[in-house]
């Protein structure tokens, strides 16, 4: 069994496909630092009456390395993982696929988010955002006259 790395052309094609997919669904990837290749993390969005729950996969990232910003309906998530070199005496690296990971994703929600009540939690490489809708109240029933 041989390990064959993907070519530069394959990565560019994948990035072009991801960008086209993001543009079609109203989600735009935000470029990160030039020194580290930025990835667009997988994204799940669930909606309830009171708000949104968003989950993003970002393995290898620590809590303090995640930045989340909210501007009305637009949410931006950026993170950069740290890579620790572990080498023992006499060892040399023959092949490496793991590297420092940088993640960036911007998406727009249908309604504005209440920034004061928003929350974020990172567990096991999954960032969970709790984004309450601005002005979301319990439903009230009115009498029609």
DADA-V205241 format. One record per helix or strand of 3 or more residues. SS is the DSSP state (H for helix, E for strand). FROM is the first residue (numbers start at 1). LEN is the number of residues. Records with the same first field share a line. If there is no record, write none. Layout:
# DADA-V205241
SS: FROM-LEN + FROM-LEN
This chain:
# DADA-V205241
H: 8-17 + 63-3 + 115-3
E: 43-5 + 51-7 + 66-6 + 74-7 + 102-7 + 119-5 + 126-8
